[in-house]
Amino acid sequence: MAAIPSDLSSKLLTTPISASATLSEADSDSDLNPPSVVSSDANGLRFEASASLQLRHLNPSLSPPPSSSNLLVISPYTSHEHLLDLRSVSLPNQLLAKAMTLFRPTRPDYATAPYPDSFNWADVISEYTHLSNHQSDPQLLSQQTFHLISFHSRLPPSTSRAHLSALDAASHLEAVRSGGLLKYWFGEPDSEGRNLATCVWREKKDASMGSRGRGHSRAAGETRGLYTDWRVGRWALRVGGDLGVGKWLLEKIE
């Protein structure tokens, strides 16, 4: 996860998974291909939404059909311990996490453009609605609200990218283990070192809990030495309910 100062650390970064978890066929999600179908190529995961290969209905040509799984790739980190176990969150959160595999930027200047205009939100919500329409759970009739964090930053040339990556991976792992993280995405710094990272949480409380680990505290403590400047935004993504089926609203909070 992007390193941010300790007073802001609860804003950035959800879902626990045991490294020893095993899945029986009865436990598996028949609509989800296993993480092994997804390449570990970071650019594909960040800019081509390659994690969506796990959505079986969007990739019917995979042959032979892979076995099913409950483990979902939710970030550019694809090793087992960084995956979301969908059984650890409620159905609306499962569906949004699946839909977020389609998440990608829609413009090259995402690091400086308005956050709501920088990603394919309509595609994500369309997929969420499609998945919801195949469920009978009454809780999906209510409006669902998710907690989002944006982190705009600028890196000076002196910052070690390898060191930053190590801090980020450690923070992400802690966030996954703490529970509630549905998506984490970060871009590539532009020619002036400007970048954007963002994460989607089940709720604000999860974001706070996910920032309390040793790795995140270390990253937060180093923020002022890693970045020239940074800006944190907090957002509420509201879907369905009183807004109407398939309708959504992304609004800045605080």
C-alpha positions in Angstrom: 0.0 0.0 0.0 1.1 3.6 -0.6 3.1 4.9 2.4 1.4 7.8 4.1 2.0 9.7 7.3 0.9 8.2 10.6 -1.9 10.8 11.1 -3.4 9.8 7.7 -2.5 6.1 7.8 -6.1 5.0 8.5 -7.3 6.5 5.3 -5.4 4.3 2.8 -5.6 0.6 2.2 -9.2 -5.5 3.3 -9.9 -9.1 3.7 -8.2 -11.9 5.7 -6.9 -15.1 4.2 -5.1 -17.9 5.9 -1.9 -19.0 4.2 -2.9 -22.6 4.9 -6.5 -22.2 3.7 -7.7 -25.2 1.6 -10.9 -25.2 -0.5 -13.2 -28.1 -1.0 -15.2 -28.3 -4.2 -18.3 -27.6 -2.1 -16.8 -24.4 -0.8 -15.6 -23.1 -4.1 -17.2 -20.4 -6.2 -18.4 -22.0 -9.4 -18.3 -18.6 -11.2 -14.7 -17.8 -10.4 -11.6 -19.2 -12.1 -8.6 -19.8 -9.9 -6.0 -17.1 -9.5 -3.6 -19.1 -11.6 -5.3 -17.9 -14.8 -4.1 -14.4 -14.0 -0.6 -13.3 -15.1 1.6 -11.7 -12.5 2.5 -9.0 -14.9 1.9 -5.8 -13.0 1.1 -3.7 -16.0 -1.6 -6.1 -17.1 -3.1 -6.0 -13.7 -3.0 -2.3 -13.4 -3.8 -1.1 -16.9 -5.5 -4.0 -18.7 -7.7 -5.3 -15.9 -6.2 -8.8 -16.4 -7.6 -10.0 -13.0 -11.0 -10.1 -14.7 -9.8 -13.4 -16.3 -11.1 -14.9 -13.0 -14.7 -14.0 -14.0 -15.8 -17.2 -15.7 -18.8 -15.7 -17.5 -16.5 -13.2 -19.2 -14.0 -15.8 -20.3 -15.9 -18.8 -21.5 -13.1 -19.8 -23.9 -10.6 -20.9 -21.3 -10.1 -24.5 -22.1 -10.1 -26.9 -20.4 -12.3 -25.1 -17.8 -10.1 -24.5 -14.7 -11.2 -25.6 -11.3 -13.2 -23.1 -9.2 -11.9 -21.0 -6.4 -12.9 -18.6 -3.7 -9.6 -16.7 -3.9 -9.6 -13.4 -5.8 -6.7 -11.3 -7.1 -7.5 -7.8 -5.8 -4.2 -6.0 -6.4 -1.0 -6.1 -8.5 0.3 -8.6 -5.9 -0.7 -12.1 -7.0 1.0 -14.4 -4.4 -1.3 -16.5 -2.3 -1.0 -14.4 0.9 -2.1 -11.2 -1.0 -5.4 -12.7 -2.2 -8.9 -12.1 -0.9 -10.9 -15.1 0.4 -14.4 -14.2 -0.7 -15.9 -16.3 2.1 -14.6 -13.7 4.6 -17.0 -10.9 3.4 -20.7 -10.6 2.8 -22.3 -11.1 -0.6 -22.5 -7.4 -1.7 -18.8 -7.1 -0.9 -18.0 -10.3 -2.8 -19.8 -9.0 -5.9 -18.1 -5.6 -5.8 -14.7 -7.2 -5.3 -15.4 -9.4 -8.4 -16.6 -6.4 -10.4 -13.5 -4.4 -9.4 -11.3 -6.9 -11.3 -12.4 -4.8 -14.3 -11.0 -1.6 -12.7 -8.5 0.4 -14.8 -7.7 4.0 -15.6 -9.4 5.6 -18.6 -6.9 8.4 -19.2 -3.1 8.8 -19.1 -3.2 11.8 -16.7 -4.9 9.9 -13.9 -2.3 11.2 -11.4 -3.5 14.8 -11.8 -7.0 14.4 -13.2 -10.1 14.5 -11.0 -10.4 11.1 -9.2 -14.0 10.4 -10.3 -13.0 11.0 -13.9 -9.9 8.8 -14.0 -11.4 5.2 -13.9 -14.0 3.1 -15.6 -16.5 3.2 -12.8 -19.5 2.7 -15.1 -18.0 -0.7 -16.3 -17.4 -1.8 -12.7 -21.0 -0.9 -11.6 -22.4 -2.5 -14.7 -20.7 -5.8 -13.8 -21.7 -5.4 -10.1 -25.3 -5.0 -11.3 -25.0 -8.0 -13.7 -23.7 -10.2 -10.8 -26.4 -8.9 -8.4 -29.2 -9.7 -10.9 -28.2 -13.4 -10.7 -28.6 -13.5 -6.9 -31.8 -13.7 -4.8 -30.3 -12.3 -1.6 -32.6 -9.5 -0.3 -29.8 -7.4 1.1 -28.8 -6.6 -2.5 -32.1 -4.6 -2.7 -30.7 -2.1 -0.2 -28.2 0.7 -1.1 -24.7 -0.5 -0.6 -22.0 1.9 0.5 -18.2 1.3 0.2 -15.3 3.3 1.6 -12.6 4.5 -0.9 -9.3 6.2 -0.4 -7.3 8.1 -3.0 -3.6 8.9 -2.5 -2.1 11.5 -5.0 1.7 11.9 -4.6 4.9 13.1 -6.1 8.2 11.1 -5.9 11.5 12.9 -6.0 14.3 11.2 -8.1 16.1 10.3 -4.9 13.4 7.9 -3.7 14.4 4.2 -4.1 11.6 2.5 -6.1 12.7 -0.9 -4.8 12.5 0.3 -1.2 9.1 1.9 -1.8 7.8 -1.3 -3.4 8.9 -3.4 -0.4 7.1 -1.1 2.0 4.0 -1.1 -0.2 3.9 -4.9 -0.4 4.3 -5.3 3.3 1.5 -2.8 4.0 -0.8 -4.5 1.6 -0.2 -7.9 3.2 -1.1 -6.5 6.6 -4.2 -4.9 5.2 -5.4 -8.1 3.6 -4.9 -10.0 6.8 -6.8 -7.4 8.9 -9.9 -7.8 6.8 -12.2 -5.8 4.5 -9.9 -4.8 1.6 -11.8 -5.3 -1.7 -9.3 -3.6 -4.1 -5.9 -2.0 -4.2 -4.5 -0.2 -7.3 -1.5 2.0 -8.0 -0.3 3.6 -11.1 3.1 4.5 -12.6 4.8 7.8 -11.8 4.7 10.2 -14.7 7.7 12.2 -15.9 7.4 14.5 -12.9 7.1 11.8 -10.4 3.3 12.3 -9.9 1.2 9.2 -9.2 -2.1 7.9 -7.8 -2.9 4.9 -5.6 -6.4 4.0 -4.5 -8.1 1.3 -2.4 -11.7 0.1 -1.9 -12.7 -1.0 1.6 -15.8 -2.7 2.9 -16.2 0.2 5.4 -14.2 2.9 7.0 -13.6 0.9 10.2 -11.7 -1.7 8.1 -9.5 1.0 6.7 -8.6 2.1 10.2 -7.9 -1.4 11.4 -5.8 -2.2 8.3 -3.4 0.6 9.1 -2.4 -0.5 12.5 0.3 -3.1 11.6 4.0 -2.7 12.0 4.7 -2.6 8.3 2.2 0.2 7.7 3.5 2.2 10.6 7.0 1.9 9.2 5.8 3.0 5.8 3.8 5.9 7.2 6.8 7.1 9.3 8.9 7.3 6.1 6.4 9.2 4.1 8.0 12.6 4.4 11.3 11.2 3.2 9.8 9.3 0.3 7.4 11.9 -1.2 7.8 15.6 -2.2 4.1 16.1 -1.5 0.9 14.0 -1.2 -2.8 14.4 -0.9 -5.3 12.0 0.6 -9.0 11.8 -0.4 -11.8 9.9 1.1 -14.8 8.8 -0.9 -18.1 7.0 -0.5 -19.3 4.8 -3.4 -23.0 4.3 -3.2 -24.8 1.7 -5.4 -28.4 0.9 -6.0 -31.2 1.2 -3.4 -32.8 4.6 -3.5 -30.5 5.6 -6.4 -32.2 2.9 -8.6 -31.0 -0.4 -10.0 -27.6 0.0 -11.7 -27.3 3.6 -10.5 -24.3 4.8 -8.5 -22.8 7.8 -6.9 -19.2 8.5 -6.0 -18.9 11.4 -3.6 -16.1 13.0 -1.6 -16.5 12.9 2.1 -15.1 15.0 5.0 
